[in-house]
Amino acid sequence: MKAFVKRLVLAWDPDFTKVTPTEAIMLEQAEANFARGDVVPDDAINWE
Protein backbone atom coordinates (compact mmCIF):
# COMPACT_ATOMS: atom_id res chain seq x y z
CA MET A 1 0.00 0.00 0.00
CA LYS A 2 2.84 2.41 0.87
CA ALA A 3 4.46 1.94 -2.55
CA PHE A 4 1.13 2.58 -4.26
CA VAL A 5 0.64 5.84 -2.37
CA LYS A 6 4.18 6.93 -3.23
CA ARG A 7 3.59 6.21 -6.94
CA LEU A 8 0.27 8.02 -6.78
CA VAL A 9 1.78 11.14 -5.18
CA LEU A 10 4.69 11.20 -7.62
CA ALA A 11 2.32 10.78 -10.57
CA TRP A 12 0.18 13.63 -9.29
CA ASP A 13 3.15 15.89 -8.41
CA PRO A 14 6.51 14.72 -9.83
CA ASP A 15 8.31 17.55 -8.01
CA PHE A 16 7.07 16.32 -4.60
CA THR A 17 9.97 16.08 -2.19
CA LYS A 18 10.52 15.81 1.50
CA VAL A 19 13.18 17.77 3.32
CA THR A 20 15.25 16.78 6.30
CA PRO A 21 14.93 18.75 9.55
CA THR A 22 18.23 20.49 8.75
CA GLU A 23 17.05 21.42 5.27
CA ALA A 24 13.80 22.75 6.72
CA ILE A 25 15.77 25.08 9.03
CA MET A 26 17.93 26.25 6.12
CA LEU A 27 14.83 26.94 4.00
CA GLU A 28 13.24 28.93 6.84
CA GLN A 29 16.42 30.99 7.19
CA ALA A 30 16.58 31.62 3.44
CA GLU A 31 12.93 32.70 3.37
CA ALA A 32 13.53 35.07 6.29
CA ASN A 33 16.57 36.55 4.52
CA PHE A 34 14.52 37.05 1.37
CA ALA A 35 11.69 38.69 3.31
CA ARG A 36 14.22 41.16 4.80
CA GLY A 37 15.57 41.91 1.33
CA ASP A 38 18.89 40.26 2.14
CA VAL A 39 19.54 38.93 -1.36
CA VAL A 40 22.27 39.08 -3.99
CA PRO A 41 21.39 41.52 -6.79
CA ASP A 42 21.40 40.15 -10.34
CA ASP A 43 24.12 42.54 -11.46
CA ALA A 44 26.48 41.11 -8.82
CA ILE A 45 26.45 37.73 -10.60
CA ASN A 46 28.58 36.92 -13.65
CA TRP A 47 25.96 35.11 -15.75
CA GLU A 48 28.37 34.20 -18.53
JOGIDA-V870454 format. One record per backbone hydrogen bond with DSSP energy under -0.5 kcal/mol. NH is the residue of the N-H (numbers start at 0). CO is the residue of the C=O. If there is no record, write none. Layout:
nh={NH	NH}
co={CO	CO}
This chain:
nh={4	5	6	7	8	9	10	11	12	15	23	24	25	26	27	28	29	30	31	32	33	34	35	36	37	38	40	43	44	46}
co={0	1	2	3	4	5	6	7	8	12	19	20	21	22	23	24	25	26	27	28	29	30	31	33	32	36	38	40	41	44}
